[in-house]
Amino acid sequence: MKRIFVICLAALLCMTMFSACASGENGSSGSAAKDELVEGTKLSDIVDKIDQEIGIAMAGEVTQEMLSDMYGIDDTMAEDFYGKYAQVMPGVDDVVIVKAKEGKIEDVKAALEKRKEDRTAEQYLPDMISKAEAGKVVAKGDYAALLIVGDTTKDISEEIDKAEEIFLSFFA
């Protein structure tokens, strides 16, 4: 009787182990799938939706040269990027999303944090400084986003949280 119980228990453990391994292989239960953009999504889709729903003051597109000079992210760190920034003074709006090259996500996040710090140190009105200070660097998988955006007449933390939700909503 004890042998039958031990054999059944061993069989149950094996089935559990194999089923757990199988679901991880196809990605249905793995977290890696949730760190990728929804198929067909471009980084510009995310930034444009943030711009439409929250607004970026006098938005201009971030160029490759700007990404390197102003954000400290060069082509050895970034596989892809898209961003918009405020072209008006005073304006601190920055919405930049970068897909980091393999193994470079921490470097990209550090560069975006530095850009955020630079924005808070610039000579702005108090409401713009508060907006820059409330900004966030958010990462998901190999993607990092700098989110300094929102209407200063509203709760700026809620505006930036909304931008973060929009960013994360594009991941499967």
C-alpha positions as CSV (number, residue, x, y, z in Angstrom):
1,M,0.0,0.0,0.0
2,K,2.9,2.4,0.8
3,R,4.6,1.6,-2.5
4,I,1.4,2.5,-4.5
5,F,1.1,5.7,-2.6
6,V,4.8,6.6,-3.2
7,I,4.5,5.8,-6.9
8,C,1.3,7.9,-7.3
9,L,2.9,10.8,-5.4
10,A,6.1,10.6,-7.6
11,A,3.9,10.4,-10.8
12,L,2.0,13.5,-9.6
13,L,5.2,15.4,-8.9
14,C,6.6,14.5,-12.3
15,M,3.4,15.6,-14.1
16,T,3.4,18.9,-12.2
17,M,7.0,19.5,-13.0
18,F,6.5,18.8,-16.8
19,S,3.4,20.9,-17.0
20,A,5.2,23.8,-15.4
21,C,8.1,23.5,-17.8
22,A,5.8,23.2,-20.8
23,S,3.9,26.4,-20.1
24,G,7.2,28.3,-19.7
25,E,8.5,27.1,-23.1
26,N,5.6,28.4,-25.1
27,G,5.6,31.8,-23.3
28,S,1.9,31.6,-22.2
29,S,2.9,31.6,-18.5
30,G,6.4,33.2,-18.8
31,S,6.9,36.9,-18.0
32,A,9.2,37.4,-21.0
33,A,6.1,37.7,-23.3
34,K,4.8,40.6,-21.1
35,D,8.1,42.5,-21.7
36,E,7.5,42.8,-25.4
37,L,5.4,45.4,-27.3
38,V,2.1,44.3,-28.7
39,E,2.8,43.0,-32.2
40,G,2.7,45.8,-34.8
41,T,3.3,48.6,-32.2
42,K,5.8,51.3,-33.0
43,L,7.4,53.5,-30.3
44,S,5.8,56.5,-32.1
45,D,2.4,54.9,-31.4
46,I,3.0,55.1,-27.7
47,V,4.4,58.7,-27.6
48,D,1.6,59.9,-29.9
49,K,-1.1,58.4,-27.7
50,I,0.5,60.1,-24.6
51,D,0.5,63.4,-26.6
52,Q,-3.1,63.0,-27.7
53,E,-4.4,62.1,-24.2
54,I,-2.2,64.3,-22.0
55,G,-0.5,66.7,-24.3
56,I,3.1,67.7,-24.9
57,A,3.7,71.5,-25.1
58,M,4.7,72.6,-28.6
59,A,6.0,69.1,-29.3
60,G,9.1,68.6,-31.5
61,E,10.6,65.2,-32.4
62,V,13.8,64.0,-30.7
63,T,16.5,63.4,-33.3
64,Q,19.4,60.9,-33.2
65,E,21.8,63.8,-32.6
66,M,19.6,65.1,-29.7
67,L,19.3,61.6,-28.2
68,S,23.1,61.5,-28.1
69,D,23.8,65.1,-27.1
70,M,20.9,65.9,-24.7
71,Y,20.0,62.5,-23.4
72,G,23.4,60.8,-23.4
73,I,22.2,57.8,-25.3
74,D,24.2,56.8,-28.4
75,D,23.8,54.1,-31.0
76,T,25.8,51.6,-28.9
77,M,23.1,51.7,-26.3
78,A,19.9,52.1,-28.3
79,E,18.4,49.8,-30.8
80,D,15.4,52.1,-31.5
81,F,13.9,55.2,-30.0
82,Y,11.2,57.8,-30.4
83,G,10.4,60.9,-28.5
84,K,8.9,64.3,-28.3
85,Y,10.0,67.3,-26.2
86,A,8.7,70.8,-25.5
87,Q,10.0,73.3,-28.0
88,V,8.5,76.2,-26.0
89,M,10.1,78.1,-23.1
90,P,9.3,77.6,-20.4
91,G,8.6,73.9,-21.1
92,V,10.1,70.8,-19.6
93,D,7.9,68.2,-21.3
94,D,9.9,65.1,-22.4
95,V,8.4,61.8,-23.5
96,V,11.2,59.6,-24.9
97,I,11.0,55.8,-25.3
98,V,14.2,53.8,-26.0
99,K,14.5,50.2,-26.9
100,A,17.9,49.3,-25.4
101,K,20.4,47.0,-27.0
102,E,20.9,43.7,-25.3
103,G,22.5,44.3,-21.9
104,K,22.2,48.1,-22.1
105,I,18.9,48.7,-20.3
106,E,20.6,49.9,-17.1
107,D,22.7,52.3,-19.0
108,V,19.7,53.7,-20.8
109,K,17.7,54.1,-17.6
110,A,20.7,55.9,-16.0
111,A,20.9,58.3,-19.0
112,L,17.2,59.1,-18.8
113,E,17.5,59.7,-15.1
114,K,20.3,62.1,-15.8
115,R,18.2,63.9,-18.3
116,K,15.4,64.2,-15.7
117,E,17.9,65.6,-13.2
118,D,19.1,68.1,-15.8
119,R,15.6,69.2,-16.4
120,T,15.0,69.9,-12.7
121,A,18.3,71.9,-12.5
122,E,17.4,74.2,-15.4
123,Q,16.2,77.8,-14.9
124,Y,12.4,77.4,-14.9
125,L,9.3,78.7,-13.2
126,P,8.4,76.8,-10.0
127,D,5.5,74.9,-11.7
128,M,7.9,73.6,-14.4
129,I,10.5,72.6,-11.8
130,S,7.7,70.7,-9.9
131,K,6.7,69.0,-13.2
132,A,10.3,67.9,-13.9
133,E,10.7,66.6,-10.4
134,A,7.5,64.6,-10.6
135,G,8.7,63.0,-13.9
136,K,9.5,59.3,-14.0
137,V,11.8,56.9,-15.7
138,V,9.9,53.6,-16.3
139,A,11.2,50.4,-17.7
140,K,9.6,47.3,-19.1
141,G,11.9,44.6,-20.5
142,D,14.4,46.2,-22.9
143,Y,12.3,49.4,-23.1
144,A,12.7,52.5,-21.0
145,A,10.7,55.7,-21.0
146,L,11.3,59.2,-19.7
147,L,7.9,60.7,-18.8
148,I,7.8,64.4,-18.0
149,V,4.4,65.5,-19.2
150,G,1.1,66.9,-18.0
151,D,-1.0,69.9,-17.3
152,T,0.4,71.8,-14.3
153,T,-3.1,73.1,-13.4
154,K,-4.0,69.5,-12.7
155,D,-2.4,67.0,-10.2
156,I,0.9,66.4,-12.1
157,S,1.5,63.1,-10.3
158,E,-1.8,61.8,-11.7
159,E,-0.9,63.1,-15.2
160,I,2.5,61.3,-15.1
161,D,0.9,58.1,-13.7
162,K,-1.6,58.2,-16.6
163,A,1.4,58.5,-19.1
164,E,3.0,55.5,-17.4
165,E,-0.3,53.5,-17.7
166,I,-0.4,54.4,-21.4
167,F,3.2,53.2,-21.9
168,L,2.6,49.9,-20.1
169,S,-0.7,49.3,-21.9
170,F,1.3,48.6,-25.1
171,F,3.0,45.5,-23.7
172,A,1.6,42.0,-24.2
